[in-house]
Amino acid sequence: MKLYIENWIDDNKYTENVCTLFKDAITSYKSGAYRPSLLFSYLGFMTILKERIISSNKPNLFPQCQWDSIIKKVLNEDTWEAAVFDATQQQGQFDQTTKVCTKDPVFNLNDNIRIQIKYWKDRRNDCAHYKDNIIDTYHVESFWAFIKSNLPKITIEGGVQSLLNKISKHFDPTLTPPNKDITQLVKEVESSIETKKLKEFWNLLLDNSQYYNDLSLNKQNFANRSFEVNTDHVNQYLVEILKNNN
């Protein structure tokens, strides 16, 4: 029987490099070798973030020279892992007087996720350098749960915009077959959008100005599917918006 992490990797269609690392992690896990399993899983996680950096445009308020430096380090096989980790830890900068943002972070995520990434980096070091801390099955499974829950939120543009971009591509008939099932995308609302940003997400999704053409029917289908597969917690602001705007 497949582990849930195997099904998750299959469903997300990651690159060959990522899949190879997780395959090695799963093989090690099934053999009871939990240190290499966690190490390979961490490297798979970092590789996903590396690919996101390489394939993305720099954040709007981010110096081009610093972005070029990050890309150079990420492309170097000797420095890429440290560069990706450092990118996850960078926070936005704000003018102390006006409180206006003067520099965007690389990854638009909250401090709690940054702290968790630091924790898993330390566990990675436990594995790589064979430190005294015990690494057991529950560490590997907890890390898998962490990446499954949080990877959709760890994006350059942030969870809200990242999901809106995916939905826009799904609705574009030149990029996606018109009858392709949208269920998996609908489920991502719960996994990729923070609770405090759910209202913002639904407002932006249902605003036609976000797209080049009227997507009312598609949006109705998306909303209806959300009522079928997502929790009341995810749908509460959708209900509120629909009631207020007929």
C-alpha positions as CSV (number, residue, x, y, z in Angstrom):
1,M,0.0,0.0,0.0
2,K,1.3,3.5,-0.9
3,L,2.1,6.0,1.9
4,Y,0.1,9.2,1.8
5,I,3.3,11.1,0.9
6,E,3.7,9.0,-2.2
7,N,0.2,9.9,-3.4
8,W,0.8,13.5,-2.5
9,I,4.0,13.6,-4.6
10,D,2.2,11.9,-7.5
11,D,-0.7,14.3,-7.4
12,N,1.5,17.4,-7.4
13,K,3.5,16.4,-10.5
14,Y,6.9,17.7,-9.2
15,T,10.1,17.6,-11.3
16,E,12.2,14.6,-11.7
17,N,14.8,15.9,-9.2
18,V,12.2,16.4,-6.5
19,C,10.6,13.0,-7.1
20,T,14.0,11.2,-7.0
21,L,14.8,12.8,-3.6
22,F,11.4,11.8,-2.1
23,K,11.6,8.4,-3.6
24,D,14.9,7.9,-1.8
25,A,13.3,9.3,1.4
26,I,10.4,6.9,1.2
27,T,12.7,3.9,0.5
28,S,14.8,4.9,3.5
29,Y,11.7,5.3,5.7
30,K,10.3,1.9,4.7
31,S,13.7,0.4,5.6
32,G,13.7,2.0,9.0
33,A,16.5,4.4,8.1
34,Y,14.9,7.6,9.5
35,R,17.9,9.9,9.4
36,P,18.5,9.6,5.7
37,S,14.7,9.6,5.1
38,L,14.4,13.0,6.8
39,L,17.5,14.3,5.1
40,F,16.3,13.4,1.6
41,S,12.9,14.8,2.4
42,Y,14.4,18.1,3.5
43,L,16.5,18.3,0.4
44,G,13.4,17.6,-1.7
45,F,11.6,20.4,0.1
46,M,14.5,22.8,-0.5
47,T,14.6,21.7,-4.2
48,I,11.0,22.7,-4.6
49,L,11.7,26.1,-3.2
50,K,14.8,26.4,-5.3
51,E,12.8,25.8,-8.4
52,R,10.2,28.4,-7.3
53,I,12.9,31.0,-7.0
54,I,14.4,30.3,-10.3
55,S,11.1,30.3,-12.2
56,S,9.7,33.5,-10.5
57,N,10.2,37.2,-11.1
58,K,11.7,39.1,-8.3
59,P,9.3,40.7,-5.8
60,N,8.3,44.2,-6.7
61,L,10.2,46.0,-3.9
62,F,13.4,44.0,-4.0
63,P,16.7,45.3,-5.4
64,Q,17.6,43.7,-8.7
65,C,21.3,43.4,-7.8
66,Q,20.3,41.4,-4.6
67,W,17.9,39.2,-6.6
68,D,20.6,38.5,-9.2
69,S,23.0,37.5,-6.3
70,I,20.4,35.1,-4.9
71,I,19.8,33.5,-8.3
72,K,23.6,33.1,-8.8
73,K,23.9,31.3,-5.4
74,V,20.8,29.1,-6.0
75,L,22.3,28.0,-9.3
76,N,25.6,27.0,-7.7
77,E,25.6,23.4,-6.6
78,D,27.9,24.2,-3.6
79,T,25.8,27.1,-2.2
80,W,22.2,26.5,-3.3
81,E,20.8,24.9,-0.2
82,A,22.1,27.6,2.2
83,A,20.9,30.3,-0.3
84,V,17.4,28.9,-0.4
85,F,17.2,28.6,3.4
86,D,18.5,32.2,3.8
87,A,15.8,33.3,1.3
88,T,13.1,31.7,3.5
89,Q,14.3,33.7,6.5
90,Q,14.4,37.1,4.9
91,Q,11.6,39.4,6.1
92,G,10.2,42.6,4.6
93,Q,11.6,46.0,5.7
94,F,9.4,49.0,6.7
95,D,10.0,52.7,7.1
96,Q,10.0,53.2,10.9
97,T,8.1,56.5,10.5
98,T,5.5,55.8,7.9
99,K,5.3,52.0,8.3
100,V,5.4,51.7,4.5
101,C,7.1,48.7,3.1
102,T,10.5,49.5,1.6
103,K,11.6,46.0,0.7
104,D,9.7,42.9,0.1
105,P,10.7,39.5,1.5
106,V,11.8,36.8,-1.0
107,F,9.0,34.5,0.2
108,N,5.8,36.2,1.3
109,L,5.0,34.0,4.3
110,N,4.4,34.5,8.0
111,D,6.9,34.3,10.8
112,N,5.5,31.1,12.2
113,I,6.4,29.2,9.0
114,R,9.9,30.8,9.0
115,I,10.4,29.5,12.6
116,Q,9.2,26.0,11.5
117,I,11.6,26.0,8.6
118,K,14.5,26.8,10.9
119,Y,13.4,24.0,13.2
120,W,13.5,21.5,10.3
121,K,16.9,22.8,9.1
122,D,18.2,22.0,12.6
123,R,16.8,18.5,12.4
124,R,18.4,18.2,8.9
125,N,21.7,19.0,10.6
126,D,21.1,16.3,13.2
127,C,20.7,13.8,10.4
128,A,23.6,15.0,8.2
129,H,26.2,15.3,11.1
130,Y,24.8,12.4,13.2
131,K,24.3,14.6,16.3
132,D,23.0,13.2,19.6
133,N,19.3,14.0,19.0
134,I,17.1,11.0,18.2
135,I,15.5,11.0,14.8
136,D,12.6,8.5,14.6
137,T,9.6,7.7,12.5
138,Y,7.5,10.5,14.0
139,H,10.1,13.1,12.9
140,V,9.8,12.1,9.3
141,E,6.0,11.9,9.4
142,S,5.8,15.3,11.1
143,F,8.0,16.8,8.4
144,W,5.9,15.3,5.7
145,A,2.8,16.8,7.4
146,F,4.6,20.2,7.6
147,I,5.4,20.4,3.9
148,K,2.0,19.0,2.8
149,S,0.3,21.7,4.9
150,N,2.6,24.6,4.2
151,L,4.2,24.3,0.7
152,P,1.3,25.9,-1.0
153,K,1.8,29.0,1.2
154,I,5.6,29.3,0.6
155,T,5.6,31.2,-2.7
156,I,7.3,34.3,-4.0
157,E,4.0,36.2,-4.5
158,G,2.2,34.8,-1.4
159,G,-0.5,32.1,-1.1
160,V,-3.4,34.3,-2.2
161,Q,-1.8,35.6,-5.4
162,S,-0.3,32.2,-6.2
163,L,-3.6,30.4,-6.0
164,L,-5.4,33.2,-8.0
165,N,-2.7,32.7,-10.7
166,K,-3.3,29.0,-10.8
167,I,-7.1,29.6,-11.1
168,S,-6.6,32.1,-13.9
169,K,-4.5,29.6,-15.8
170,H,-7.2,26.9,-15.2
171,F,-9.9,29.2,-16.6
172,D,-7.8,30.1,-19.7
173,P,-8.9,27.7,-22.5
174,T,-5.6,28.2,-24.3
175,L,-3.7,26.7,-21.3
176,T,-6.1,24.2,-19.8
177,P,-8.6,21.8,-21.4
178,P,-12.1,23.2,-20.8
179,N,-13.4,20.1,-19.0
180,K,-10.5,19.5,-16.7
181,D,-11.6,18.8,-13.1
182,I,-11.1,21.7,-10.8
183,T,-11.6,19.8,-7.5
184,Q,-7.9,19.7,-6.6
185,L,-7.5,23.4,-7.1
186,V,-10.6,24.2,-5.0
187,K,-9.2,22.1,-2.2
188,E,-6.1,24.3,-2.3
189,V,-8.1,27.2,-0.8
190,E,-7.9,25.4,2.6
191,S,-4.3,24.4,2.4
192,S,-2.7,27.5,0.8
193,I,-4.7,30.5,2.2
194,E,-4.2,31.7,5.8
195,T,-7.4,32.2,7.8
196,K,-6.9,35.9,8.0
197,K,-6.6,36.2,4.2
198,L,-9.7,34.1,3.2
199,K,-11.9,37.1,2.9
200,E,-9.3,38.8,0.7
201,F,-9.0,35.7,-1.5
202,W,-12.8,35.3,-2.1
203,N,-13.2,39.1,-2.8
204,L,-10.4,39.0,-5.3
205,L,-11.6,35.8,-7.0
206,L,-15.1,37.1,-7.4
207,D,-14.0,40.4,-8.8
208,N,-14.1,40.3,-12.6
209,S,-11.5,43.0,-12.9
210,Q,-8.9,40.4,-11.9
211,Y,-9.3,38.7,-15.3
212,Y,-9.4,39.7,-19.0
213,N,-12.9,38.3,-19.6
214,D,-16.1,37.6,-17.7
215,L,-15.7,34.3,-15.8
216,S,-19.0,34.3,-14.0
217,L,-20.0,30.8,-14.9
218,N,-16.5,29.4,-14.0
219,K,-16.6,31.2,-10.7
220,Q,-20.1,29.8,-10.0
221,N,-18.7,26.3,-10.6
222,F,-15.7,27.1,-8.4
223,A,-17.9,28.3,-5.6
224,N,-20.3,25.4,-5.9
225,R,-17.4,22.9,-5.8
226,S,-16.0,24.7,-2.7
227,F,-19.3,24.2,-0.9
228,E,-19.0,20.5,-1.7
229,V,-15.4,19.8,-0.7
230,N,-14.3,22.5,1.7
231,T,-15.2,23.1,5.3
232,D,-17.6,25.7,6.6
233,H,-14.6,27.6,7.9
234,V,-13.2,28.1,4.4
235,N,-16.6,29.0,2.9
236,Q,-17.9,31.4,5.5
237,Y,-16.6,34.5,3.7
238,L,-17.8,33.2,0.4
239,V,-21.3,32.9,1.9
240,E,-21.0,36.4,3.2
241,I,-20.0,37.9,-0.1
242,L,-22.7,36.0,-2.1
243,K,-25.4,37.2,0.3
244,N,-24.2,40.8,0.1
245,N,-23.8,40.8,-3.7
246,N,-26.6,38.6,-4.9
